[in-house]
Amino acid sequence: MTSLRDEPVLETVRICSGYGDIQVLREVSVRVWPGRLSVLLGSNGAGKTTTLRTVSGLNRATAGSVRLFGRDVTKLAPSDRVRLGLAYVMEGKRLFHRRTVEENLLLGGYGKARGRRALRRQAGAMYERFPVLGERRRSRAGELSGGQQQMLAIAQALMAQPRVLLLDEPSGGLAPIIVKQVLAIVDELKADGLGVLLVEQAAEEAVRIADHVTVLDVGRVVIDKPAAEIESVAEIQHAYLGGYRSKPPRSSLPLL
């Protein structure tokens, strides 16, 4: 018998999208399940961010469909997708830098119809998850370190209590030790039952915590399978170079 956990909470079905006359995505299909982490990998320009923007509604799908909790949301506005339980953390720590940590959190929760008291309770839950944010709740977001800003960006998205979270390059520009901390936080989100779609350049680290891996090459899916079936980083790197149709090299670093 198929359980609810086996049903995708997010699914794109052969979506096409782009910018003006430039087509970026060519029939891209990705899936996200509750309590699992799907990782979307690929070289620069492969279409990873465009996929997230199309899922969120910021880019229009010119073909195919986006399904959220079994519902076709292809033509819904981004705000309607948020109300249904979708949250998107964009690349580059998009915060209100002149606002305090707490103000950023409260702003993140205004997409839901809740009172100020409920918002502050939710902010308190974020301080429990990210203690450093509690310690710096009165500081301006622009005064935080890069790692702390990324934590705040994730916490801000979680304020809306989403069921599906899109994350675009959360490790971008961070020191290696901070990258591990941020990806550990991403891994922990699965325990809350969140379905997570992660775009990440740190391929090896991402695959280690992933449940499913999709690799794009020039807007097309070239790998789509459970992370347990990914034998090596070289297999992914080979796909980046557009050579996945041929046999990946034998000499490779295994994923331990």
C-alpha positions, -999 to +999 in steps of 0.1 A: +000+000+000+013+035-009+017+058+021+012+096+021+049+098+027+055+082-008+033+109-025+052+140-037+043+172-020+058+191-049+062+179-085+071+196-117+060+177-148+081+185-179+082+222-173+097+246-198+106+282-188+130+310-196+135+347-200+119+364-230+129+345-261+156+325-243+145+291-232+163+278-202+143+248-190+135+220-214+109+196-199+123+195-164+107+171-139+116+172-102+099+158-071+099+165-034+085+143-007+075+151+029+103+147+054+128+142+026+155+163+009+157+165-029+189+181-042+191+198-076+226+200-090+243+213-121+269+237-134+264+274-136+237+282-162+222+247-161+188+260-150+187+254-113+176+288-101+152+291-130+136+258-118+131+273-083+117+305-097+093+286-119+081+265-090+076+296-068+057+314-096+083+341-102+089+327-137+061+316-159+060+280-171+056+280-209+048+243-209+043+215-184+029+219-149+037+226-113+018+205-087+017+213-050+001+188-027-015+172-058-030+205-069-020+221-102-007+256-093+010+264-126-011+295-131-013+306-094+004+338-082+035+334-060+015+348-030-011+320-034+016+294-035+029+308-002-005+305+014-007+269+003+026+262+021+055+269-002+085+290+010+115+302-011+149+312+003+166+330-026+203+330-033+222+359-017+206+362+018+177+385+007+171+402+040+160+436+052+195+446+063+185+478+081+158+459+101+166+440+133+167+402+134+133+402+151+117+425+126+129+403+098+113+373+114+080+391+120+079+403+084+085+367+073+053+356+091+030+383+077+020+361+047-002+341+071-033+355+087-021+355+123-020+381+151+011+397+165+010+374+196+011+343+174+039+358+153+060+364+184+054+328+196+066+316+162+097+339+165+104+324+198+104+289+182+130+303+157+152+315+186+150+280+201+161+265+167+187+291+160+200+303+195+224+328+179+195+347+164+179+349+199+211+364+212+212+390+185+175+397+181+180+434+185+209+436+160+204+448+125+205+420+100+233+437+081+255+435+112+254+396+113+280+374+099+274+356+066+265+324+083+242+341+107+225+360+079+218+326+061+203+312+093+181+343+095+170+339+059+160+303+066+143+312+098+124+340+081+110+316+055+101+291+083+080+318+100+053+312+074+052+275+086+056+261+051+053+224+042+077+228+012+109+248+014+130+259-016+166+267-009+189+283-034+226+281-027+224+285+011+262+278+014+271+305-012+301+327+000+305+309+033+336+294+049+337+256+047+331+251+084+300+273+082+288+255+051+287+223+072+267+240+099+242+254+074+238+220+056+233+204+090+204+227+097+189+218+063+192+182+071+175+187+105+145+203+087+134+169+074+126+158+109+098+184+110+082+167+080+092+195+056+098+186+020+130+204+009+143+212-026+179+223-023+200+239-050+236+236-041+271+239-056+288+219-028+277+187-045+295+162-024+282+177+009+247+180-005+245+144-018+256+131+016+224+144+033+201+141+003+174+115-002+170+122-040+193+138-065+184+155-098+212+169-121+205+194-148+227+200-179+218+229-202+182+229-189+176+192-192+175+164-166+204+140-170+204+123-136+172+116-115+175+089-089+177+082-051+209+095-035+218+060-024+222+051-060+248+078-067+281+059-067+305+088-067+311+125-071+327+118-105+293+105-118+278+139-110+308+159-123+307+138-155+270+148-160+280+185-154+302+182-185+274+170-206+288+135-209+263+114-189+251+097-221+285+079-221+298+058-193+311+077-162+348+073-155+359+044-133+384+063-111+362+083-087+358+093-051+331+072-034+304+089-013+311+075+021 
